[in-house]
Structure formats: C-alpha cells, structure tokens
C-alpha cells in the first residue's frame, strides 16, 4: 500500500492520458544525515516553482529519502503545458499603415521584433484609439519534452554545505551520483546529469538487498507504488516518518527490557532517521564506573560522537546502557554490539581523563588565561570581554536595587567564559557554559 497522503497512479504506461505521475530518484553514495532534510525541502520547492513556471499543472508534490537516495514524486502532472497567449501592443494603426493601407516601417519593425509577418498583426480598439497588436498563441508542448529539460536543472540546482567533484564533468554535489530514476507515466524521461543517464533502475539496501554485490543490473521500476514495494522488499524503508515510528517503537521496547526510559532528544532522533535505510537498534552497555562522571558528559559523549541514545532509570539517573541504531538486521548482532561498546568505552575514557585533569585547576585560574584568546579583532580578548560583562553585571544589579547580589553577579560574569579552556569543552564543544 502507498504511504498515507501519497496517492499513486496504477496505469503508469498511459503517458497520453490527461494526467500522469512523475517519479525522480537521485541515487548517491551515502549522504551525511544533516544534508538530507534540507535537500528534500529544496527539491520540493524547486519542483513546484519549475512546474508552475513551465505551465505544467500538477496536484501534489512529495519528497522522501534515505542516505542513498533523494526522491521526488509528483501526482497528477498534466500531459501538456497549459496553452498561453502573449500580446504586445504596437504603434497606432494610423502610424503602422499609410492612407493606401500599405504597411510602414513602423509596422514592419514591430512585426519583425516579435518574429511575425505584418499580415499576422491584429488591429484592436483601445481607449487611446485603434492600435496594432502582436499576438502569439502557444498551445504548449508535451510534458515529456518539458520534463526532459526541467529535471537536470532540479538536480544540479540542489546546494549543500559541502560539495565535491568526482568525475570529469565537474559537477558539484554532496556525494557522487550513481544512478538516476526519471519516470513520467511509467516511461523514462531521457536526460543526463554528471555523466549519469536517467533510467528505470534503482538499487536496494547495500547489504540486505538480494541484488547487493550481484553485478550492476539494478531493479526495474515502473511507477511510485511499485518503486516503494521494490525498495521495501530490498531492505529499504524509504519514508522518513515510517523509519521514525520504527525507531521510537524499537528503542522504547529495548529500554523497557532494562527497566529504563529513553532520554528523548529530537535532534538525535532526526539524526538516526536520516542515517539509516533500515533501522535496527542494538542495546549495549558500558562500565558503571563511568557513572561517576557528570551526566551531561555521558549524554553528550554518547550523542555527539556516536549518535547513541542514553537510558534513564526509575530514579531519574543514567543507566550504564545505551541504544545504537544500526543500518541492518543481521542474524547475530553480537559483533555489532561489541564494536559499539568498544568505541564508546574509548570515548568515555577520554572524557574521564579530561574531566580529571580539568579538576586540578580552579576555574578562576583559567579565567585569567583568557587573555590569550581573541574574541574579536576590534573588541579584544575574551578576558577583556568578561571584564566588560563584569562591570555591566554590577551596574544592572544596582539598577535593580539588589546590592547584596553585586559580588555574585560580578563573579558569575568573571567566570562565564573560563570553561572554554577546559579539556572537556575542547573534546565536547556543546558543553561550553555547562562545564563551568
């Protein structure tokens, strides 16, 4: 069944019908998870704008994707451009034609400027009198022709925080493009981007698909509904919302198995959704000795470096377990679990080392070392900044008639940037301000 809100047209071969479905898939090497959602939003916006500008009526635009594919599906695309009439008013009839009805240079020049013969000009009455008009009637071209021109521009027009070149064409994209599916009404829209020709073949999961590692034939698709079915059978969950629901259900079940709850983090959930094609969670553990570290350090180490979900026990404290979202379901997940545990153990060992070392120096001593850190080339160092904040804090407290808080406020300002020089913040920049 097609996903909710996304209708598919079964008769995909009837390209000459009034409306048909457009399917575009950009197959790539694995994209960074941060790039996917912005790229899909941009792809939808560009498609809507281009279809309107090119006078191709349509019903609804959908986008969805995984680390290996960005997909655009457009319902009800008209088979023909909407007809258009363009008019341009020229000179008055008296100027365009002489007394004998012969065309003047004014009429000849006006007609030529619009690619018309003088005999094709039309005479009309206006409030200013009778004028000649150049009228062009465009019945519109077939959608298949228009899309052939439009689709490459949609792909090339996508921009990313970082892009790369990978072949002689010089095309810049987030990652190398490996295949393109471009179908209108079930037929291939012939086009080419970055040396890759559009076709009707997609690829499934890199490891779980039956075609994985078996040549480069790919999987033939004929339309959106069949495309989605093929991907599901080949180990790919194509819709982000479906992957999100799967992940939430899976991690909640695993958390209950150790009498805990998941430390919810929407950014981390978004990362997990866009980092895999087939989400499968793994429950791992770490040495309880690390629970002596501040909770913020543990949560940040698991999230920022590894993308792990942390677990909280009934007492509200962290449990020595974590959940990692993997990109496949293997018969034996033990090796994957142990690998994740080893990596996290190294991260936590580093965090403990930095935390222990940072504790050997008072925060106030670090504040004086801010004189070696430039804040802004016109505003001086961070030490100068904190001294300005210190003075301002003192004035604000007095303005609020709270003189008893003056020293506390000044000291808070004085220490506000000191933790920037700690080893923990150097390793986990997200903790600046928290560690102090």
Secondary structure, DSSP 8 states (H G I E B T S, - for coil): ---TT----S-TT-TTSSEEEEEEEEEES---HHHHHHHHHHHHHHHHHHHHHTT---SEEEEEEETTEEEEEEEEEESB---EEEEEEEEEHHHHB-TTS-B-HHHHHHHHHTT--GGG-EEEEETTEEEEEEEEEE---BHHHHHHHHHHHHHHT---SS-B--STT---BSS-EEEEEEEETTEE---EETTEEEESEE---TTTSTTTTSTT--EE--SHHHHHHHHHHTT----HHHHHHHHHHHHHHHHHHTTEEE---HHHHHHHHHH-SS-EEEEEE--GGGGGS-HHHHHHIIIIII--EEEEETTSSEEEEEEEEES---S--HHHHHHHHHHHHHHHHHHHHHHHHHTTS-HHHHHHGGGGSEEETTTEEHHHHHHHHHHHHHHHHHHTT-GGGHHHHHHHHHHTTGGGGSHHHHH-GGGTTT--
